Amino acid sequence: MDEKAERQLTELLAVDLDGGFTELVRVHGRAVYTFLLRVCGSATEADDLGQDALLRAYTALQDYDAERRRQLKPRAWLLTIAANVCTDIQRARERL
């Protein structure tokens, strides 16, 4: 994604969370899924973890003010959330 498109996406997130989030998922959702598929090796698990990661992202964005949304690096931010979801699941499994 080029810099101009990224600025447009973060501006949309700043002014219209729901519309911006829809665009965020359209643009970066596949990268989240691909990352999770590589990490966990299961398409079903990647789908489930991806949904969890996107839900966490949306919930977090609700608490961000407009300026913070404008400053995001959306792809890196989403992949960090996805990595954290994986870590949380692994820790939970180890406790069992």
Biopython code that builds the backbone (N, CA, C, O; Angstrom):
import numpy as np
from Bio.PDB.StructureBuilder import StructureBuilder

atoms = [
    (1, "MET", "N", (0.858, -1.176, 0.000)),
    (1, "MET", "CA", (0.000, 0.000, 0.000)),
    (1, "MET", "C", (0.902, 1.236, 0.000)),
    (1, "MET", "O", (1.818, 1.349, 0.815)),
    (2, "ASP", "N", (0.635, 2.141, -0.906)),
    (2, "ASP", "CA", (1.478, 3.335, -0.962)),
    (2, "ASP", "C", (1.096, 4.319, 0.152)),
    (2, "ASP", "O", (0.056, 4.193, 0.797)),
    (3, "GLU", "N", (1.966, 5.286, 0.345)),
    (3, "GLU", "CA", (1.802, 6.230, 1.459)),
    (3, "GLU", "C", (0.517, 7.042, 1.346)),
    (3, "GLU", "O", (-0.151, 7.292, 2.350)),
    (4, "LYS", "N", (0.169, 7.451, 0.137)),
    (4, "LYS", "CA", (-1.054, 8.241, -0.054)),
    (4, "LYS", "C", (-2.291, 7.417, 0.315)),
    (4, "LYS", "O", (-3.183, 7.912, 1.004)),
    (5, "ALA", "N", (-2.345, 6.178, -0.136)),
    (5, "ALA", "CA", (-3.479, 5.304, 0.173)),
    (5, "ALA", "C", (-3.555, 5.040, 1.668)),
    (5, "ALA", "O", (-4.646, 4.981, 2.236)),
    (6, "GLU", "N", (-2.404, 4.881, 2.308)),
    (6, "GLU", "CA", (-2.397, 4.658, 3.758)),
    (6, "GLU", "C", (-2.930, 5.884, 4.490)),
    (6, "GLU", "O", (-3.691, 5.749, 5.449)),
    (7, "ARG", "N", (-2.539, 7.079, 4.049)),
    (7, "ARG", "CA", (-3.054, 8.311, 4.673)),
    (7, "ARG", "C", (-4.563, 8.427, 4.490)),
    (7, "ARG", "O", (-5.272, 8.853, 5.402)),
    (8, "GLN", "N", (-5.052, 8.050, 3.313)),
    (8, "GLN", "CA", (-6.492, 8.090, 3.060)),
    (8, "GLN", "C", (-7.226, 7.115, 3.974)),
    (8, "GLN", "O", (-8.299, 7.426, 4.491)),
    (9, "LEU", "N", (-6.650, 5.950, 4.167)),
    (9, "LEU", "CA", (-7.258, 4.954, 5.044)),
    (9, "LEU", "C", (-7.292, 5.444, 6.484)),
    (9, "LEU", "O", (-8.325, 5.344, 7.147)),
    (10, "THR", "N", (-6.191, 5.966, 6.968)),
    (10, "THR", "CA", (-6.176, 6.428, 8.366)),
    (10, "THR", "C", (-7.074, 7.642, 8.549)),
    (10, "THR", "O", (-7.666, 7.812, 9.615)),
    (11, "GLU", "N", (-7.185, 8.487, 7.534)),
    (11, "GLU", "CA", (-8.110, 9.632, 7.621)),
    (11, "GLU", "C", (-9.550, 9.130, 7.682)),
    (11, "GLU", "O", (-10.355, 9.648, 8.457)),
    (12, "LEU", "N", (-9.876, 8.135, 6.877)),
    (12, "LEU", "CA", (-11.212, 7.557, 6.922)),
    (12, "LEU", "C", (-11.495, 6.955, 8.297)),
    (12, "LEU", "O", (-12.590, 7.119, 8.834)),
    (13, "LEU", "N", (-10.520, 6.265, 8.861)),
    (13, "LEU", "CA", (-10.683, 5.731, 10.215)),
    (13, "LEU", "C", (-10.939, 6.845, 11.225)),
    (13, "LEU", "O", (-11.714, 6.675, 12.166)),
    (14, "ALA", "N", (-10.284, 7.984, 11.023)),
    (14, "ALA", "CA", (-10.417, 9.101, 11.959)),
    (14, "ALA", "C", (-11.805, 9.738, 11.905)),
    (14, "ALA", "O", (-12.337, 10.158, 12.933)),
    (15, "VAL", "N", (-12.387, 9.811, 10.717)),
    (15, "VAL", "CA", (-13.660, 10.518, 10.580)),
    (15, "VAL", "C", (-14.878, 9.597, 10.545)),
    (15, "VAL", "O", (-15.990, 10.039, 10.835)),
    (16, "ASP", "N", (-14.687, 8.332, 10.198)),
    (16, "ASP", "CA", (-15.803, 7.376, 10.083)),
    (16, "ASP", "C", (-15.290, 5.994, 10.480)),
    (16, "ASP", "O", (-14.823, 5.230, 9.635)),
    (17, "LEU", "N", (-15.381, 5.684, 11.759)),
    (17, "LEU", "CA", (-14.806, 4.434, 12.256)),
    (17, "LEU", "C", (-15.364, 3.214, 11.533)),
    (17, "LEU", "O", (-14.597, 2.352, 11.103)),
    (18, "ASP", "N", (-16.664, 3.127, 11.393)),
    (18, "ASP", "CA", (-17.243, 1.932, 10.779)),
    (18, "ASP", "C", (-16.846, 1.800, 9.309)),
    (18, "ASP", "O", (-16.436, 0.725, 8.870)),
    (19, "GLY", "N", (-16.964, 2.873, 8.561)),
    (19, "GLY", "CA", (-16.557, 2.841, 7.158)),
    (19, "GLY", "C", (-15.061, 2.605, 7.015)),
    (19, "GLY", "O", (-14.622, 1.855, 6.143)),
    (20, "GLY", "N", (-14.288, 3.247, 7.871)),
    (20, "GLY", "CA", (-12.841, 3.078, 7.839)),
    (20, "GLY", "C", (-12.431, 1.669, 8.196)),
    (20, "GLY", "O", (-11.505, 1.113, 7.606)),
    (21, "PHE", "N", (-13.122, 1.090, 9.165)),
    (21, "PHE", "CA", (-12.779, -0.269, 9.560)),
    (21, "PHE", "C", (-13.112, -1.265, 8.442)),
    (21, "PHE", "O", (-12.360, -2.209, 8.199)),
    (22, "THR", "N", (-14.235, -1.047, 7.771)),
    (22, "THR", "CA", (-14.589, -1.898, 6.638)),
    (22, "THR", "C", (-13.483, -1.848, 5.585)),
    (22, "THR", "O", (-13.090, -2.881, 5.042)),
    (23, "GLU", "N", (-12.989, -0.660, 5.304)),
    (23, "GLU", "CA", (-11.905, -0.502, 4.329)),
    (23, "GLU", "C", (-10.609, -1.122, 4.848)),
    (23, "GLU", "O", (-9.871, -1.743, 4.082)),
    (24, "LEU", "N", (-10.329, -0.963, 6.124)),
    (24, "LEU", "CA", (-9.141, -1.560, 6.736)),
    (24, "LEU", "C", (-9.151, -3.075, 6.544)),
    (24, "LEU", "O", (-8.138, -3.663, 6.167)),
    (25, "VAL", "N", (-10.281, -3.695, 6.801)),
    (25, "VAL", "CA", (-10.400, -5.150, 6.629)),
    (25, "VAL", "C", (-10.270, -5.523, 5.150)),
    (25, "VAL", "O", (-9.618, -6.512, 4.817)),
    (26, "ARG", "N", (-10.879, -4.747, 4.273)),
    (26, "ARG", "CA", (-10.781, -5.032, 2.837)),
    (26, "ARG", "C", (-9.324, -4.985, 2.370)),
    (26, "ARG", "O", (-8.882, -5.836, 1.598)),
    (27, "VAL", "N", (-8.599, -3.996, 2.841)),
    (27, "VAL", "CA", (-7.225, -3.791, 2.375)),
    (27, "VAL", "C", (-6.237, -4.738, 3.053)),
    (27, "VAL", "O", (-5.332, -5.255, 2.398)),
    (28, "HIS", "N", (-6.399, -4.971, 4.359)),
    (28, "HIS", "CA", (-5.378, -5.702, 5.114)),
    (28, "HIS", "C", (-5.846, -7.034, 5.700)),
    (28, "HIS", "O", (-5.055, -7.749, 6.316)),
    (29, "GLY", "N", (-7.103, -7.369, 5.517)),
    (29, "GLY", "CA", (-7.618, -8.617, 6.086)),
    (29, "GLY", "C", (-6.899, -9.848, 5.579)),
    (29, "GLY", "O", (-6.648, -10.783, 6.340)),
    (30, "ARG", "N", (-6.569, -9.857, 4.308)),
    (30, "ARG", "CA", (-5.867, -11.018, 3.721)),
    (30, "ARG", "C", (-4.471, -11.182, 4.318)),
    (30, "ARG", "O", (-4.014, -12.305, 4.531)),
    (31, "ALA", "N", (-3.796, -10.068, 4.588)),
    (31, "ALA", "CA", (-2.461, -10.138, 5.197)),
    (31, "ALA", "C", (-2.544, -10.740, 6.599)),
    (31, "ALA", "O", (-1.673, -11.512, 7.002)),
    (32, "VAL", "N", (-3.589, -10.385, 7.334)),
    (32, "VAL", "CA", (-3.787, -10.954, 8.673)),
    (32, "VAL", "C", (-4.001, -12.457, 8.568)),
    (32, "VAL", "O", (-3.373, -13.232, 9.290)),
    (33, "TYR", "N", (-4.895, -12.870, 7.663)),
    (33, "TYR", "CA", (-5.166, -14.289, 7.485)),
    (33, "TYR", "C", (-3.902, -15.052, 7.065)),
    (33, "TYR", "O", (-3.600, -16.108, 7.621)),
    (34, "THR", "N", (-3.176, -14.523, 6.098)),
    (34, "THR", "CA", (-1.963, -15.186, 5.611)),
    (34, "THR", "C", (-0.933, -15.333, 6.723)),
    (34, "THR", "O", (-0.320, -16.391, 6.866)),
    (35, "PHE", "N", (-0.742, -14.293, 7.499)),
    (35, "PHE", "CA", (0.189, -14.350, 8.632)),
    (35, "PHE", "C", (-0.236, -15.447, 9.606)),
    (35, "PHE", "O", (0.582, -16.265, 10.028)),
    (36, "LEU", "N", (-1.506, -15.457, 9.955)),
    (36, "LEU", "CA", (-1.986, -16.446, 10.925)),
    (36, "LEU", "C", (-1.909, -17.862, 10.369)),
    (36, "LEU", "O", (-1.617, -18.799, 11.112)),
    (37, "LEU", "N", (-2.164, -18.032, 9.089)),
    (37, "LEU", "CA", (-2.057, -19.354, 8.468)),
    (37, "LEU", "C", (-0.624, -19.863, 8.548)),
    (37, "LEU", "O", (-0.396, -21.038, 8.834)),
    (38, "ARG", "N", (0.336, -18.990, 8.297)),
    (38, "ARG", "CA", (1.748, -19.395, 8.391)),
    (38, "ARG", "C", (2.130, -19.762, 9.814)),
    (38, "ARG", "O", (2.900, -20.697, 10.035)),
    (39, "VAL", "N", (1.599, -19.038, 10.763)),
    (39, "VAL", "CA", (1.965, -19.279, 12.163)),
    (39, "VAL", "C", (1.319, -20.551, 12.700)),
    (39, "VAL", "O", (1.983, -21.355, 13.355)),
    (40, "CYS", "N", (0.031, -20.737, 12.429)),
    (40, "CYS", "CA", (-0.666, -21.864, 13.048)),
    (40, "CYS", "C", (-0.811, -23.069, 12.124)),
    (40, "CYS", "O", (-1.017, -24.183, 12.605)),
    (41, "GLY", "N", (-0.707, -22.874, 10.809)),
    (41, "GLY", "CA", (-0.740, -23.997, 9.884)),
    (41, "GLY", "C", (-2.113, -24.573, 9.591)),
    (41, "GLY", "O", (-2.218, -25.578, 8.888)),
    (42, "SER", "N", (-3.149, -23.974, 10.104)),
    (42, "SER", "CA", (-4.503, -24.475, 9.901)),
    (42, "SER", "C", (-5.385, -23.343, 9.384)),
    (42, "SER", "O", (-5.455, -22.271, 9.985)),
    (43, "ALA", "N", (-6.061, -23.598, 8.257)),
    (43, "ALA", "CA", (-6.936, -22.575, 7.683)),
    (43, "ALA", "C", (-8.092, -22.244, 8.621)),
    (43, "ALA", "O", (-8.462, -21.079, 8.771)),
    (44, "THR", "N", (-8.655, -23.260, 9.243)),
    (44, "THR", "CA", (-9.767, -23.033, 10.164)),
    (44, "THR", "C", (-9.333, -22.198, 11.352)),
    (44, "THR", "O", (-10.021, -21.256, 11.745)),
    (45, "GLU", "N", (-8.187, -22.547, 11.922)),
    (45, "GLU", "CA", (-7.684, -21.792, 13.062)),
    (45, "GLU", "C", (-7.296, -20.369, 12.646)),
    (45, "GLU", "O", (-7.521, -19.420, 13.397)),
    (46, "ALA", "N", (-6.722, -20.223, 11.464)),
    (46, "ALA", "CA", (-6.366, -18.888, 10.970)),
    (46, "ALA", "C", (-7.617, -18.027, 10.816)),
    (46, "ALA", "O", (-7.598, -16.839, 11.137)),
    (47, "ASP", "N", (-8.701, -18.622, 10.328)),
    (47, "ASP", "CA", (-9.974, -17.886, 10.222)),
    (47, "ASP", "C", (-10.461, -17.430, 11.597)),
    (47, "ASP", "O", (-10.823, -16.269, 11.789)),
    (48, "ASP", "N", (-10.465, -18.365, 12.550)),
    (48, "ASP", "CA", (-10.943, -18.047, 13.900)),
    (48, "ASP", "C", (-10.081, -16.979, 14.568)),
    (48, "ASP", "O", (-10.595, -16.020, 15.143)),
    (49, "LEU", "N", (-8.773, -17.157, 14.487)),
    (49, "LEU", "CA", (-7.862, -16.197, 15.106)),
    (49, "LEU", "C", (-7.935, -14.838, 14.403)),
    (49, "LEU", "O", (-7.811, -13.792, 15.040)),
    (50, "GLY", "N", (-8.136, -14.866, 13.097)),
    (50, "GLY", "CA", (-8.275, -13.628, 12.349)),
    (50, "GLY", "C", (-9.500, -12.848, 12.787)),
    (50, "GLY", "O", (-9.441, -11.628, 12.943)),
    (51, "GLN", "N", (-10.604, -13.542, 12.986)),
    (51, "GLN", "CA", (-11.817, -12.873, 13.468)),
    (51, "GLN", "C", (-11.582, -12.268, 14.845)),
    (51, "GLN", "O", (-12.013, -11.149, 15.119)),
    (52, "ASP", "N", (-10.900, -13.006, 15.704)),
    (52, "ASP", "CA", (-10.588, -12.500, 17.042)),
    (52, "ASP", "C", (-9.691, -11.264, 16.949)),
    (52, "ASP", "O", (-9.913, -10.277, 17.651)),
    (53, "ALA", "N", (-8.686, -11.319, 16.088)),
    (53, "ALA", "CA", (-7.769, -10.189, 15.932)),
    (53, "ALA", "C", (-8.512, -8.961, 15.417)),
    (53, "ALA", "O", (-8.288, -7.853, 15.906)),
    (54, "LEU", "N", (-9.386, -9.144, 14.444)),
    (54, "LEU", "CA", (-10.126, -8.004, 13.899)),
    (54, "LEU", "C", (-11.115, -7.440, 14.917)),
    (54, "LEU", "O", (-11.319, -6.227, 14.972)),
    (55, "LEU", "N", (-11.720, -8.292, 15.710)),
    (55, "LEU", "CA", (-12.601, -7.812, 16.772)),
    (55, "LEU", "C", (-11.816, -6.992, 17.786)),
    (55, "LEU", "O", (-12.268, -5.931, 18.215)),
    (56, "ARG", "N", (-10.639, -7.483, 18.171)),
    (56, "ARG", "CA", (-9.790, -6.723, 19.097)),
    (56, "ARG", "C", (-9.391, -5.378, 18.504)),
    (56, "ARG", "O", (-9.357, -4.367, 19.206)),
    (57, "ALA", "N", (-9.091, -5.372, 17.214)),
    (57, "ALA", "CA", (-8.699, -4.129, 16.548)),
    (57, "ALA", "C", (-9.852, -3.129, 16.570)),
    (57, "ALA", "O", (-9.654, -1.960, 16.901)),
    (58, "TYR", "N", (-11.035, -3.576, 16.223)),
    (58, "TYR", "CA", (-12.193, -2.680, 16.204)),
    (58, "TYR", "C", (-12.478, -2.130, 17.600)),
    (58, "TYR", "O", (-12.752, -0.941, 17.768)),
    (59, "THR", "N", (-12.411, -3.000, 18.583)),
    (59, "THR", "CA", (-12.645, -2.573, 19.965)),
    (59, "THR", "C", (-11.611, -1.535, 20.387)),
    (59, "THR", "O", (-11.954, -0.543, 21.029)),
    (60, "ALA", "N", (-10.363, -1.757, 20.034)),
    (60, "ALA", "CA", (-9.303, -0.796, 20.377)),
    (60, "ALA", "C", (-9.535, 0.537, 19.677)),
    (60, "ALA", "O", (-9.379, 1.595, 20.287)),
    (61, "LEU", "N", (-9.907, 0.492, 18.404)),
    (61, "LEU", "CA", (-10.118, 1.729, 17.656)),
    (61, "LEU", "C", (-11.236, 2.581, 18.249)),
    (61, "LEU", "O", (-11.206, 3.807, 18.141)),
    (62, "GLN", "N", (-12.210, 1.945, 18.866)),
    (62, "GLN", "CA", (-13.305, 2.695, 19.489)),
    (62, "GLN", "C", (-12.789, 3.607, 20.607)),
    (62, "GLN", "O", (-13.371, 4.658, 20.878)),
    (63, "ASP", "N", (-11.704, 3.200, 21.246)),
    (63, "ASP", "CA", (-11.139, 3.987, 22.340)),
    (63, "ASP", "C", (-10.099, 5.003, 21.877)),
    (63, "ASP", "O", (-9.668, 5.838, 22.672)),
    (64, "TYR", "N", (-9.688, 4.950, 20.614)),
    (64, "TYR", "CA", (-8.684, 5.870, 20.088)),
    (64, "TYR", "C", (-9.358, 7.166, 19.645)),
    (64, "TYR", "O", (-10.437, 7.138, 19.052)),
    (65, "ASP", "N", (-8.726, 8.288, 19.929)),
    (65, "ASP", "CA", (-9.247, 9.547, 19.388)),
    (65, "ASP", "C", (-8.846, 9.648, 17.915)),
    (65, "ASP", "O", (-8.046, 8.856, 17.419)),
    (66, "ALA", "N", (-9.412, 10.628, 17.237)),
    (66, "ALA", "CA", (-9.197, 10.762, 15.795)),
    (66, "ALA", "C", (-7.722, 10.916, 15.448)),
    (66, "ALA", "O", (-7.250, 10.322, 14.479)),
    (67, "GLU", "N", (-7.001, 11.695, 16.218)),
    (67, "GLU", "CA", (-5.580, 11.908, 15.901)),
    (67, "GLU", "C", (-4.780, 10.617, 16.043)),
    (67, "GLU", "O", (-3.886, 10.352, 15.240)),
    (68, "ARG", "N", (-5.086, 9.829, 17.035)),
    (68, "ARG", "CA", (-4.372, 8.557, 17.200)),
    (68, "ARG", "C", (-4.663, 7.622, 16.028)),
    (68, "ARG", "O", (-3.774, 6.902, 15.574)),
    (69, "ARG", "N", (-5.902, 7.628, 15.538)),
    (69, "ARG", "CA", (-6.238, 6.801, 14.371)),
    (69, "ARG", "C", (-5.468, 7.268, 13.139)),
    (69, "ARG", "O", (-5.043, 6.451, 12.322)),
    (70, "ARG", "N", (-5.290, 8.577, 13.006)),
    (70, "ARG", "CA", (-4.543, 9.112, 11.868)),
    (70, "ARG", "C", (-3.071, 8.689, 11.905)),
    (70, "ARG", "O", (-2.440, 8.558, 10.856)),
    (71, "GLN", "N", (-2.531, 8.479, 13.080)),
    (71, "GLN", "CA", (-1.112, 8.158, 13.229)),
    (71, "GLN", "C", (-0.802, 6.666, 13.067)),
    (71, "GLN", "O", (0.366, 6.278, 13.050)),
    (72, "LEU", "N", (-1.828, 5.837, 12.949)),
    (72, "LEU", "CA", (-1.618, 4.392, 12.825)),
    (72, "LEU", "C", (-0.833, 4.019, 11.575)),
    (72, "LEU", "O", (-0.899, 4.689, 10.544)),
    (73, "LYS", "N", (-0.105, 2.948, 11.702)),
    (73, "LYS", "CA", (0.467, 2.219, 10.565)),
    (73, "LYS", "C", (-0.389, 0.956, 10.485)),
    (73, "LYS", "O", (-0.057, -0.055, 11.104)),
    (74, "PRO", "N", (-1.488, 1.005, 9.727)),
    (74, "PRO", "CA", (-2.541, -0.010, 9.844)),
    (74, "PRO", "C", (-2.093, -1.460, 9.689)),
    (74, "PRO", "O", (-2.470, -2.307, 10.499)),
    (75, "ARG", "N", (-1.305, -1.756, 8.679)),
    (75, "ARG", "CA", (-0.905, -3.159, 8.452)),
    (75, "ARG", "C", (-0.058, -3.674, 9.610)),
    (75, "ARG", "O", (-0.317, -4.754, 10.141)),
    (76, "ALA", "N", (0.941, -2.911, 9.994)),
    (76, "ALA", "CA", (1.808, -3.325, 11.105)),
    (76, "ALA", "C", (1.008, -3.451, 12.396)),
    (76, "ALA", "O", (1.214, -4.383, 13.172)),
    (77, "TRP", "N", (0.103, -2.519, 12.619)),
    (77, "TRP", "CA", (-0.727, -2.540, 13.822)),
    (77, "TRP", "C", (-1.595, -3.804, 13.863)),
    (77, "TRP", "O", (-1.672, -4.473, 14.893)),
    (78, "LEU", "N", (-2.250, -4.128, 12.734)),
    (78, "LEU", "CA", (-3.088, -5.331, 12.690)),
    (78, "LEU", "C", (-2.272, -6.604, 12.858)),
    (78, "LEU", "O", (-2.703, -7.525, 13.551)),
    (79, "LEU", "N", (-1.105, -6.669, 12.237)),
    (79, "LEU", "CA", (-0.280, -7.868, 12.371)),
    (79, "LEU", "C", (0.242, -8.028, 13.793)),
    (79, "LEU", "O", (0.414, -9.153, 14.262)),
    (80, "THR", "N", (0.492, -6.935, 14.478)),
    (80, "THR", "CA", (0.890, -7.010, 15.888)),
    (80, "THR", "C", (-0.245, -7.573, 16.729)),
    (80, "THR", "O", (-0.022, -8.411, 17.602)),
    (81, "ILE", "N", (-1.459, -7.113, 16.466)),
    (81, "ILE", "CA", (-2.619, -7.654, 17.182)),
    (81, "ILE", "C", (-2.768, -9.136, 16.890)),
    (81, "ILE", "O", (-3.022, -9.919, 17.806)),
    (82, "ALA", "N", (-2.615, -9.541, 15.628)),
    (82, "ALA", "CA", (-2.719, -10.957, 15.260)),
    (82, "ALA", "C", (-1.656, -11.783, 15.981)),
    (82, "ALA", "O", (-1.946, -12.875, 16.469)),
    (83, "ALA", "N", (-0.442, -11.274, 16.051)),
    (83, "ALA", "CA", (0.629, -11.987, 16.762)),
    (83, "ALA", "C", (0.286, -12.121, 18.242)),
    (83, "ALA", "O", (0.545, -13.161, 18.848)),
    (84, "ASN", "N", (-0.290, -11.086, 18.819)),
    (84, "ASN", "CA", (-0.678, -11.144, 20.236)),
    (84, "ASN", "C", (-1.797, -12.155, 20.466)),
    (84, "ASN", "O", (-1.812, -12.846, 21.485)),
    (85, "VAL", "N", (-2.728, -12.244, 19.529)),
    (85, "VAL", "CA", (-3.793, -13.248, 19.629)),
    (85, "VAL", "C", (-3.180, -14.648, 19.631)),
    (85, "VAL", "O", (-3.576, -15.499, 20.427)),
    (86, "CYS", "N", (-2.221, -14.884, 18.749)),
    (86, "CYS", "CA", (-1.544, -16.194, 18.705)),
    (86, "CYS", "C", (-0.842, -16.491, 20.021)),
    (86, "CYS", "O", (-0.941, -17.598, 20.552)),
    (87, "THR", "N", (-0.143, -15.511, 20.536)),
    (87, "THR", "CA", (0.568, -15.685, 21.806)),
    (87, "THR", "C", (-0.407, -16.005, 22.930)),
    (87, "THR", "O", (-0.153, -16.895, 23.741)),
    (88, "ASP", "N", (-1.510, -15.290, 22.980)),
    (88, "ASP", "CA", (-2.518, -15.535, 24.017)),
    (88, "ASP", "C", (-3.076, -16.951, 23.938)),
    (88, "ASP", "O", (-3.257, -17.609, 24.963)),
    (89, "ILE", "N", (-3.350, -17.418, 22.720)),
    (89, "ILE", "CA", (-3.886, -18.775, 22.534)),
    (89, "ILE", "C", (-2.858, -19.822, 22.960)),
    (89, "ILE", "O", (-3.201, -20.796, 23.630)),
    (90, "GLN", "N", (-1.606, -19.622, 22.573)),
    (90, "GLN", "CA", (-0.552, -20.571, 22.951)),
    (90, "GLN", "C", (-0.398, -20.634, 24.459)),
    (90, "GLN", "O", (-0.260, -21.723, 25.016)),
    (91, "ARG", "N", (-0.417, -19.510, 25.122)),
    (91, "ARG", "CA", (-0.309, -19.482, 26.585)),
    (91, "ARG", "C", (-1.483, -20.186, 27.241)),
    (91, "ARG", "O", (-1.309, -20.923, 28.211)),
    (92, "ALA", "N", (-2.669, -19.963, 26.715)),
    (92, "ALA", "CA", (-3.856, -20.621, 27.263)),
    (92, "ALA", "C", (-3.766, -22.132, 27.099)),
    (92, "ALA", "O", (-4.146, -22.878, 28.001)),
    (93, "ARG", "N", (-3.268, -22.584, 25.962)),
    (93, "ARG", "CA", (-3.119, -24.029, 25.725)),
    (93, "ARG", "C", (-2.074, -24.651, 26.650)),
    (93, "ARG", "O", (-2.234, -25.783, 27.106)),
    (94, "GLU", "N", (-1.020, -23.912, 26.918)),
    (94, "GLU", "CA", (0.031, -24.420, 27.799)),
    (94, "GLU", "C", (-0.464, -24.585, 29.229)),
    (94, "GLU", "O", (0.025, -25.443, 29.964)),
    (95, "ARG", "N", (-1.421, -23.776, 29.618)),
    (95, "ARG", "CA", (-1.977, -23.859, 30.972)),
    (95, "ARG", "C", (-2.868, -25.077, 31.166)),
    (95, "ARG", "O", (-3.103, -25.515, 32.292)),
    (96, "LEU", "N", (-3.358, -25.617, 30.060)),
    (96, "LEU", "CA", (-4.286, -26.770, 30.162)),
    (96, "LEU", "C", (-3.586, -28.049, 30.441)),
    (96, "LEU", "O", (-4.229, -29.093, 30.552)),
]
sb = StructureBuilder()
sb.init_structure("model")
sb.init_model(0)
sb.init_chain("A")
sb.init_seg("    ")
for serial, (resi, resn, name, xyz) in enumerate(atoms, 1):
    if name == "N":
        sb.init_residue(resn, " ", resi, " ")
    sb.init_atom(name, np.array(xyz, "f"), 0.0, 1.0, " ", f" {name:<3s}", serial, name[0])
structure = sb.get_structure()
